Amino acid sequence: MASNYVQDGQVIDYLAGGTITSNQVVAIGNVLGVALTNIASGKTGSVALSGVFTVPKVTAAVIAQGDALTWDASAAKFDDKAATPATGDITGAAAVAFEAGTSSMTTLKVRFTGVPGTLT
């Protein structure tokens, strides 16, 4: 094995700037992940950068399976690709819809890619 190998990169140790709860979506720069445990402010915890998780969705959003998603930072929910991004939102390849989402759904199965999105 290469002597400079560190890990597979699917999970990152993240130093929390505020309290984070397990299952919470976490923006790390322009990459999105999901907290695997509760992380106290000022402490380090594990955040998954890839995988499929059920996460909050903007109720009115209608999403097709495979759509690139917008992370609405102010609502702390995913929105459809047609959403107009605001400051702090992340768009692009950071997360895609693993399933279709109707306007009545409050959660959605989302695949986190570990790929940087665009931070507005």
N, CA, C and O atoms as a DFTB+ gen file, in Angstrom:
480 C
 N C O
     1  1       0.843      -1.168       0.000
     2  2       0.000       0.000       0.000
     3  2       0.895       1.240       0.000
     4  3       1.994       1.230       0.554
     5  1       0.411       2.288      -0.621
     6  2       1.165       3.543      -0.653
     7  2       1.437       4.046       0.760
     8  3       0.577       3.963       1.637
     9  1       2.609       4.552       0.962
    10  2       2.982       5.018       2.303
    11  2       2.303       6.335       2.678
    12  3       2.321       6.725       3.845
    13  1       1.706       7.022       1.706
    14  2       1.045       8.288       2.001
    15  2      -0.483       8.160       2.080
    16  3      -1.177       9.174       2.162
    17  1      -1.014       6.936       2.057
    18  2      -2.461       6.705       2.163
    19  2      -2.945       7.081       3.553
    20  3      -2.328       6.705       4.549
    21  1      -4.053       7.826       3.630
    22  2      -4.605       8.236       4.911
    23  2      -5.881       7.481       5.226
    24  3      -5.969       6.825       6.264
    25  1      -6.897       7.564       4.326
    26  2      -8.163       6.860       4.499
    27  2      -8.940       6.955       3.202
    28  3      -8.482       7.602       2.260
    29  1     -10.136       6.309       3.124
    30  2     -10.910       6.327       1.882
    31  2     -11.627       7.650       1.638
    32  3     -12.100       7.887       0.526
    33  1     -11.723       8.507       2.631
    34  2     -12.284       9.839       2.445
    35  2     -13.795       9.923       2.497
    36  3     -14.355      10.981       2.210
    37  1     -14.473       8.849       2.852
    38  2     -15.928       8.883       2.929
    39  2     -16.428       9.543       4.205
    40  3     -17.570      10.000       4.262
    41  1     -15.586       9.596       5.224
    42  2     -15.934      10.223       6.500
    43  2     -14.807      11.180       6.863
    44  3     -13.628      10.853       6.727
    45  1     -15.190      12.380       7.332
    46  2     -14.199      13.376       7.707
    47  2     -14.384      13.740       9.177
    48  3     -15.510      13.796       9.671
    49  1     -13.286      13.983       9.867
    50  2     -13.340      14.516      11.224
    51  2     -13.592      16.012      11.100
    52  3     -12.820      16.730      10.466
    53  1     -14.679      16.475      11.711
    54  2     -15.119      17.857      11.546
    55  2     -15.148      18.569      12.890
    56  3     -15.747      18.075      13.845
    57  1     -14.502      19.729      12.967
    58  2     -14.506      20.563      14.166
    59  2     -15.729      21.471      14.096
    60  3     -15.805      22.352      13.239
    61  1     -16.675      21.259      14.987
    62  2     -17.950      21.970      14.955
    63  2     -17.817      23.389      15.483
    64  3     -17.250      23.614      16.552
    65  1     -18.347      24.346      14.721
    66  2     -18.387      25.733      15.158
    67  2     -19.599      26.026      16.021
    68  3     -19.683      27.085      16.644
    69  1     -20.547      25.082      16.059
    70  2     -21.756      25.160      16.872
    71  2     -22.213      23.741      17.138
    72  3     -21.638      22.791      16.607
    73  1     -23.227      23.591      17.946
    74  2     -23.721      22.250      18.262
    75  2     -24.371      21.627      17.036
    76  3     -25.184      22.259      16.360
    77  1     -24.004      20.385      16.757
    78  2     -24.537      19.632      15.614
    79  2     -25.143      18.347      16.157
    80  3     -24.560      17.690      17.019
    81  1     -26.317      17.995      15.645
    82  2     -26.954      16.755      16.073
    83  2     -26.739      15.664      15.035
    84  3     -26.585      15.938      13.844
    85  1     -26.732      14.439      15.504
    86  2     -26.617      13.289      14.614
    87  2     -27.696      13.375      13.546
    88  3     -28.830      13.746      13.851
    89  1     -27.378      13.046      12.324
    90  2     -28.263      13.064      11.148
    91  2     -28.402      14.441      10.518
    92  3     -29.054      14.571       9.482
    93  1     -27.817      15.461      11.105
    94  2     -27.923      16.824      10.581
    95  2     -27.036      16.979       9.353
    96  3     -25.911      16.480       9.331
    97  1     -27.543      17.675       8.320
    98  2     -26.731      18.006       7.150
    99  2     -25.733      19.084       7.567
   100  3     -26.086      20.055       8.237
   101  1     -24.481      18.892       7.155
   102  2     -23.402      19.807       7.512
   103  2     -22.734      20.305       6.236
   104  3     -22.333      19.512       5.385
   105  1     -22.620      21.618       6.112
   106  2     -21.870      22.210       5.008
   107  2     -20.447      22.452       5.486
   108  3     -20.219      23.152       6.473
   109  1     -19.498      21.866       4.774
   110  2     -18.085      22.055       5.067
   111  2     -17.498      22.732       3.835
   112  3     -17.153      22.068       2.857
   113  1     -17.387      24.043       3.886
   114  2     -17.025      24.790       2.679
   115  2     -18.137      24.615       1.665
   116  3     -19.284      24.970       1.937
   117  1     -17.816      24.072       0.501
   118  2     -18.848      23.816      -0.512
   119  2     -19.114      22.323      -0.711
   120  3     -19.601      21.904      -1.760
   121  1     -18.787      21.529       0.311
   122  2     -19.087      20.096       0.318
   123  2     -20.156      19.849       1.380
   124  3     -20.144      20.481       2.436
   125  1     -21.073      18.938       1.101
   126  2     -22.130      18.597       2.053
   127  2     -21.894      17.213       2.626
   128  3     -21.388      16.323       1.942
   129  1     -22.265      17.040       3.884
   130  2     -22.173      15.742       4.531
   131  2     -23.264      15.606       5.568
   132  3     -24.104      16.493       5.719
   133  1     -23.251      14.494       6.283
   134  2     -24.235      14.224       7.325
   135  2     -23.487      13.811       8.592
   136  3     -22.632      12.926       8.566
   137  1     -23.828      14.470       9.700
   138  2     -23.206      14.143      10.988
   139  2     -23.602      12.729      11.401
   140  3     -24.784      12.386      11.407
   141  1     -22.627      11.926      11.740
   142  2     -22.882      10.545      12.150
   143  2     -23.146      10.429      13.643
   144  3     -23.674       9.419      14.108
   145  1     -22.779      11.464      14.397
   146  2     -22.993      11.513      15.840
   147  2     -23.308      12.949      16.229
   148  3     -23.156      13.863      15.420
   149  1     -23.748      13.148      17.468
   150  2     -23.861      14.504      17.994
   151  2     -22.448      15.060      18.139
   152  3     -21.527      14.347      18.538
   153  1     -22.284      16.352      17.807
   154  2     -20.973      16.989      17.944
   155  2     -21.185      18.282      18.723
   156  3     -21.900      19.175      18.270
   157  1     -20.571      18.378      19.876
   158  2     -20.670      19.589      20.688
   159  2     -19.852      20.711      20.059
   160  3     -18.851      20.459      19.389
   161  1     -20.276      21.925      20.274
   162  2     -19.551      23.082      19.770
   163  2     -18.106      23.043      20.254
   164  3     -17.843      22.852      21.442
   165  1     -17.169      23.228      19.319
   166  2     -15.756      23.209      19.659
   167  2     -15.141      21.824      19.717
   168  3     -13.945      21.686      19.971
   169  1     -15.948      20.795      19.484
   170  2     -15.459      19.411      19.510
   171  2     -15.397      18.861      18.083
   172  3     -15.956      19.445      17.155
   173  1     -14.715      17.743      17.929
   174  2     -14.578      17.091      16.629
   175  2     -15.436      15.838      16.591
   176  3     -15.482      15.071      17.553
   177  1     -16.119      15.639      15.461
   178  2     -16.940      14.448      15.276
   179  2     -16.928      14.022      13.824
   180  3     -16.378      14.711      12.966
   181  1     -17.540      12.879      13.557
   182  2     -17.525      12.281      12.224
   183  2     -18.691      12.763      11.367
   184  3     -19.843      12.782      11.801
   185  1     -18.353      13.156      10.124
   186  2     -19.344      13.575       9.143
   187  2     -19.125      12.755       7.875
   188  3     -18.029      12.751       7.316
   189  1     -20.177      12.055       7.421
   190  2     -20.099      11.270       6.188
   191  2     -20.213      12.211       4.993
   192  3     -21.123      13.037       4.931
   193  1     -19.290      12.082       4.048
   194  2     -19.304      12.911       2.845
   195  2     -19.949      12.209       1.669
   196  3     -20.218      12.837       0.645
   197  1     -20.202      10.920       1.801
   198  2     -20.849      10.191       0.709
   199  2     -21.777       9.139       1.303
   200  3     -21.613       8.699       2.441
   201  1     -22.750       8.754       0.497
   202  2     -23.737       7.786       0.929
   203  2     -25.135       8.342       0.739
   204  3     -25.311       9.492       0.338
   205  1     -26.131       7.510       1.031
   206  2     -27.538       7.902       0.873
   207  2     -28.159       8.055       2.257
   208  3     -28.068       7.159       3.096
   209  1     -28.788       9.197       2.482
   210  2     -29.402       9.522       3.762
   211  2     -30.779      10.127       3.523
   212  3     -31.000      10.781       2.504
   213  1     -31.699       9.917       4.445
   214  2     -32.995      10.582       4.422
   215  2     -32.831      11.891       5.178
   216  3     -32.472      11.905       6.355
   217  1     -33.103      12.998       4.476
   218  2     -32.848      14.333       5.021
   219  2     -34.042      15.249       4.754
   220  3     -34.910      14.911       3.949
   221  1     -34.097      16.408       5.421
   222  2     -35.215      17.330       5.232
   223  2     -35.279      17.893       3.813
   224  3     -34.257      18.137       3.171
   225  1     -36.522      18.092       3.344
   226  2     -36.787      18.622       2.008
   227  2     -37.782      19.767       2.121
   228  3     -38.706      19.711       2.933
   229  1     -37.599      20.801       1.314
   230  2     -38.580      21.880       1.235
   231  2     -39.886      21.260       0.764
   232  3     -39.923      20.633      -0.295
   233  1     -40.948      21.423       1.527
   234  2     -42.213      20.730       1.254
   235  2     -42.730      20.978      -0.147
   236  3     -43.153      20.030      -0.810
   237  1     -42.715      22.206      -0.623
   238  2     -43.295      22.530      -1.929
   239  2     -42.470      22.016      -3.108
   240  3     -42.978      21.959      -4.228
   241  1     -41.238      21.649      -2.887
   242  2     -40.349      21.240      -3.984
   243  2     -40.805      19.928      -4.616
   244  3     -41.152      18.971      -3.923
   245  1     -40.797      19.908      -5.944
   246  2     -41.066      18.688      -6.713
   247  2     -39.743      18.311      -7.364
   248  3     -39.164      19.089      -8.122
   249  1     -39.275      17.113      -7.058
   250  2     -37.926      16.703      -7.430
   251  2     -37.977      15.385      -8.191
   252  3     -38.650      14.440      -7.778
   253  1     -37.260      15.335      -9.304
   254  2     -37.151      14.096     -10.080
   255  2     -35.958      13.287      -9.574
   256  3     -34.948      13.847      -9.148
   257  1     -36.090      11.974      -9.627
   258  2     -34.979      11.111      -9.241
   259  2     -33.765      11.458     -10.096
   260  3     -33.878      11.576     -11.316
   261  1     -32.619      11.621      -9.469
   262  2     -31.389      11.944     -10.175
   263  2     -31.104      13.426     -10.315
   264  3     -30.025      13.804     -10.772
   265  1     -32.062      14.286      -9.926
   266  2     -31.844      15.727     -10.006
   267  2     -30.713      16.166      -9.080
   268  3     -30.576      15.668      -7.963
   269  1     -29.906      17.107      -9.568
   270  2     -28.988      17.812      -8.684
   271  2     -29.845      18.679      -7.780
   272  3     -30.876      19.195      -8.213
   273  1     -29.436      18.845      -6.545
   274  2     -30.261      19.546      -5.564
   275  2     -29.611      20.833      -5.095
   276  3     -28.403      21.025      -5.232
   277  1     -30.430      21.706      -4.541
   278  2     -29.953      22.919      -3.898
   279  2     -30.102      22.755      -2.396
   280  3     -31.192      22.443      -1.915
   281  1     -29.010      22.961      -1.637
   282  2     -29.083      22.972      -0.184
   283  2     -29.450      24.385       0.225
   284  3     -28.655      25.313       0.072
   285  1     -30.665      24.546       0.750
   286  2     -31.156      25.840       1.220
   287  2     -30.651      26.012       2.650
   288  3     -31.222      25.463       3.592
   289  1     -29.578      26.780       2.798
   290  2     -28.926      26.920       4.100
   291  2     -29.831      27.572       5.135
   292  3     -29.803      27.182       6.302
   293  1     -30.635      28.558       4.735
   294  2     -31.473      29.249       5.721
   295  2     -32.608      28.355       6.214
   296  3     -33.008      28.456       7.374
   297  1     -33.132      27.482       5.353
   298  2     -34.211      26.565       5.748
   299  2     -33.662      25.262       6.310
   300  3     -34.391      24.513       6.960
   301  1     -32.376      24.981       6.065
   302  2     -31.738      23.712       6.433
   303  2     -32.488      22.539       5.818
   304  3     -32.769      21.538       6.477
   305  1     -32.810      22.694       4.506
   306  2     -33.538      21.664       3.760
   307  2     -33.066      21.675       2.304
   308  3     -32.510      22.660       1.820
   309  1     -33.305      20.551       1.621
   310  2     -33.000      20.486       0.200
   311  2     -34.174      20.996      -0.617
   312  3     -35.337      20.778      -0.276
   313  1     -33.840      21.684      -1.708
   314  2     -34.836      22.228      -2.629
   315  2     -34.512      21.704      -4.024
   316  3     -33.452      21.120      -4.250
   317  1     -35.437      21.918      -4.953
   318  2     -35.215      21.433      -6.317
   319  2     -34.185      22.287      -7.047
   320  3     -33.796      23.357      -6.577
   321  1     -33.755      21.795      -8.200
   322  2     -32.686      22.470      -8.950
   323  2     -33.135      23.809      -9.515
   324  3     -32.295      24.623      -9.898
   325  1     -34.446      24.058      -9.576
   326  2     -34.961      25.319     -10.098
   327  2     -34.969      26.426      -9.043
   328  3     -35.227      27.586      -9.366
   329  1     -34.694      26.081      -7.807
   330  2     -34.712      27.069      -6.721
   331  2     -33.644      28.135      -6.977
   332  3     -32.539      27.826      -7.425
   333  1     -33.982      29.367      -6.693
   334  2     -33.023      30.465      -6.812
   335  2     -32.149      30.477      -5.565
   336  3     -32.648      30.699      -4.461
   337  1     -30.841      30.239      -5.731
   338  2     -29.986      30.162      -4.546
   339  2     -29.783      31.528      -3.888
   340  3     -29.725      32.559      -4.559
   341  1     -29.679      31.507      -2.573
   342  2     -29.384      32.694      -1.775
   343  2     -28.003      32.520      -1.163
   344  3     -27.400      31.453      -1.281
   345  1     -27.515      33.532      -0.527
   346  2     -26.206      33.479       0.120
   347  2     -26.141      32.305       1.101
   348  3     -27.013      32.146       1.955
   349  1     -25.104      31.496       0.964
   350  2     -24.909      30.344       1.838
   351  2     -25.447      29.039       1.279
   352  3     -25.117      27.966       1.784
   353  1     -26.281      29.119       0.233
   354  2     -26.817      27.899      -0.381
   355  2     -25.731      27.188      -1.188
   356  3     -24.782      27.815      -1.660
   357  1     -25.884      25.877      -1.340
   358  2     -24.941      25.087      -2.124
   359  2     -25.721      24.399      -3.239
   360  3     -26.711      23.714      -2.982
   361  1     -25.268      24.583      -4.476
   362  2     -25.906      23.985      -5.641
   363  2     -24.897      23.109      -6.376
   364  3     -23.703      23.130      -6.079
   365  1     -25.396      22.344      -7.334
   366  2     -24.499      21.562      -8.181
   367  2     -24.436      20.108      -7.788
   368  3     -25.437      19.517      -7.381
   369  1     -23.247      19.532      -7.911
   370  2     -23.069      18.087      -7.799
   371  2     -22.869      17.576      -6.384
   372  3     -22.581      16.393      -6.204
   373  1     -23.010      18.428      -5.367
   374  2     -22.762      17.995      -3.988
   375  2     -23.752      16.942      -3.517
   376  3     -23.416      16.093      -2.691
   377  1     -24.996      16.996      -4.049
   378  2     -26.034      16.040      -3.633
   379  2     -27.033      15.857      -4.763
   380  3     -27.376      16.808      -5.466
   381  1     -27.501      14.616      -4.931
   382  2     -28.505      14.315      -5.960
   383  2     -29.649      13.520      -5.334
   384  3     -29.472      12.804      -4.349
   385  1     -30.826      13.671      -5.939
   386  2     -32.016      12.976      -5.445
   387  2     -31.888      11.485      -5.730
   388  3     -31.739      11.084      -6.884
   389  1     -31.944      10.678      -4.704
   390  2     -31.884       9.225      -4.841
   391  2     -33.264       8.672      -5.167
   392  3     -33.399       7.552      -5.660
   393  1     -34.289       9.478      -4.884
   394  2     -35.672       9.132      -5.185
   395  2     -36.374      10.395      -5.664
   396  3     -35.871      11.503      -5.477
   397  1     -37.536      10.224      -6.279
   398  2     -38.364      11.371      -6.655
   399  2     -39.045      11.914      -5.407
   400  3     -39.345      11.167      -4.476
   401  1     -39.288      13.233      -5.396
   402  2     -39.939      13.864      -4.255
   403  2     -41.147      14.661      -4.687
   404  3     -41.058      15.492      -5.591
   405  1     -42.277      14.414      -4.048
   406  2     -43.504      15.149      -4.349
   407  2     -43.622      16.362      -3.422
   408  3     -42.875      16.494      -2.453
   409  1     -44.571      17.238      -3.740
   410  2     -44.740      18.452      -2.942
   411  2     -45.267      18.170      -1.538
   412  3     -45.208      19.048      -0.678
   413  1     -45.775      16.980      -1.289
   414  2     -46.281      16.659       0.054
   415  2     -45.210      16.031       0.955
   416  3     -45.437      15.867       2.154
   417  1     -44.060      15.683       0.399
   418  2     -43.001      15.034       1.179
   419  2     -42.191      16.066       1.970
   420  3     -41.900      17.154       1.473
   421  1     -41.837      15.715       3.190
   422  2     -41.012      16.603       4.018
   423  2     -39.572      16.110       4.132
   424  3     -38.700      16.837       4.609
   425  1     -39.323      14.876       3.694
   426  2     -37.973      14.326       3.671
   427  2     -37.733      13.691       2.308
   428  3     -38.667      13.445       1.545
   429  1     -36.463      13.430       2.019
   430  2     -36.081      12.864       0.731
   431  2     -34.819      12.041       0.914
   432  3     -33.936      12.410       1.689
   433  1     -34.733      10.922       0.200
   434  2     -33.490      10.147       0.177
   435  2     -32.543      10.855      -0.792
   436  3     -32.852      11.042      -1.969
   437  1     -31.386      11.239      -0.266
   438  2     -30.415      12.021      -1.026
   439  2     -29.073      11.309      -1.012
   440  3     -28.633      10.800       0.018
   441  1     -28.427      11.283      -2.184
   442  2     -27.064      10.732      -2.266
   443  2     -26.075      11.882      -2.174
   444  3     -26.054      12.777      -3.019
   445  1     -25.258      11.838      -1.130
   446  2     -24.197      12.804      -0.967
   447  2     -22.993      12.282      -1.752
   448  3     -22.604      11.124      -1.597
   449  1     -22.408      13.126      -2.588
   450  2     -21.384      12.664      -3.530
   451  2     -19.960      12.891      -3.054
   452  3     -19.037      12.236      -3.537
   453  1     -19.765      13.808      -2.116
   454  2     -18.407      14.173      -1.732
   455  2     -17.759      15.120      -2.720
   456  3     -16.612      15.528      -2.543
   457  1     -18.506      15.473      -3.776
   458  2     -18.018      16.396      -4.797
   459  2     -18.393      17.817      -4.378
   460  3     -19.527      18.044      -3.956
   461  1     -17.482      18.770      -4.480
   462  2     -17.835      20.140      -4.132
   463  2     -18.938      20.695      -5.015
   464  3     -18.931      20.504      -6.232
   465  1     -19.873      21.374      -4.401
   466  2     -20.891      22.092      -5.134
   467  2     -20.468      23.543      -5.279
   468  3     -19.303      23.885      -5.073
   469  1     -21.423      24.394      -5.634
   470  2     -21.149      25.822      -5.770
   471  2     -21.777      26.529      -4.592
   472  3     -22.990      26.463      -4.396
   473  1     -20.965      27.201      -3.810
   474  2     -21.425      27.950      -2.642
   475  2     -21.755      29.365      -3.087
   476  3     -20.912      30.062      -3.652
   477  1     -23.010      29.790      -2.824
   478  2     -23.396      31.144      -3.226
   479  2     -23.224      32.117      -2.089
   480  3     -23.501      33.306      -2.246
